[in-house]
């Protein structure tokens, strides 16, 4: 998605960071969508948007179709 110009990766993406468990892990942080990209956006036939979850400082990329298939309507819960 970053290579396609849809999302911007955070500067710490790819670096080793501390996890809340005390272990270290490779960071895969999303910063934002790229300029001119509106949400939801389409990638390879699926619809996505960014969503913050409680306790997280960075958003996650969520697939609207997968969430809806599992009974979660993320589109209704998100604020544009």
C-alpha positions as CSV (number, residue, x, y, z in Angstrom):
1,X,0.0,0.0,0.0
2,X,2.9,2.3,0.7
3,X,4.5,1.5,-2.6
4,X,1.2,2.1,-4.3
5,X,1.1,5.6,-2.8
6,X,-1.9,5.0,-0.5
7,X,-0.4,5.1,3.0
8,X,2.6,6.7,4.6
9,X,4.8,4.6,6.8
10,X,6.0,6.0,10.1
11,X,9.8,6.8,10.3
12,X,10.2,4.0,12.9
13,X,8.8,1.3,10.5
14,X,11.4,-1.5,10.1
15,X,13.2,-0.6,13.3
16,X,13.4,-2.8,16.4
17,X,11.2,-1.4,19.2
18,X,10.1,-2.4,22.7
19,X,6.8,-4.1,22.9
20,X,4.5,-3.7,25.9
21,X,5.3,-7.2,27.0
22,X,9.0,-6.3,27.4
23,X,10.2,-8.1,24.3
24,X,11.5,-6.3,21.2
25,X,9.8,-6.6,17.8
26,X,10.0,-5.0,14.4
27,X,7.8,-2.0,14.1
28,X,5.2,-1.8,11.3
29,X,3.7,1.6,12.0
30,X,1.4,3.5,9.7
31,X,1.6,7.3,9.8
32,X,-1.4,8.4,7.7
33,X,-2.8,8.1,4.2
34,X,-0.9,9.9,1.4
35,X,-1.9,13.3,0.2
36,X,-5.0,13.2,-2.0
37,X,-6.1,9.7,-0.8
38,X,-9.6,9.7,0.6
39,X,-10.9,7.1,3.0
40,X,-12.1,4.5,2.5
41,X,-9.6,3.7,-0.3
42,X,-9.4,0.6,-2.5
43,X,-6.4,-1.7,-2.9
44,X,-6.4,-4.9,-5.0
45,X,-10.2,-5.0,-5.0
46,X,-10.7,-4.5,-1.3
47,X,-11.7,-1.4,0.7
48,X,-9.6,-0.1,3.6
49,X,-9.3,2.8,5.9
50,X,-7.2,3.7,8.9
51,X,-8.6,3.1,12.4
52,X,-7.2,3.9,15.9
53,X,-7.8,1.4,18.6
54,X,-7.8,2.1,22.3
55,X,-4.3,2.3,23.8
56,X,-2.6,2.6,20.4
57,X,-0.8,5.8,19.2
58,X,-0.7,4.7,15.6
59,X,-3.6,3.7,13.3
60,X,-4.1,0.3,11.8
61,X,-5.1,-0.4,8.2
62,X,-8.5,-2.3,8.4
63,X,-10.3,-4.1,5.6
64,X,-14.0,-3.1,5.6
65,X,-15.2,-6.3,3.8
66,X,-13.4,-8.7,6.2
67,X,-14.7,-6.8,9.2
68,X,-18.3,-6.8,7.9
69,X,-18.1,-10.5,7.0
70,X,-17.2,-11.1,10.7
71,X,-20.1,-9.0,12.0
72,X,-18.1,-5.8,12.7
73,X,-19.3,-2.7,10.8
74,X,-16.2,-0.5,11.2
75,X,-17.5,2.1,8.7
76,X,-20.3,2.9,11.1
77,X,-18.0,3.3,14.1
78,X,-15.4,5.5,12.4
79,X,-15.4,9.3,12.3
80,X,-14.1,10.7,9.0
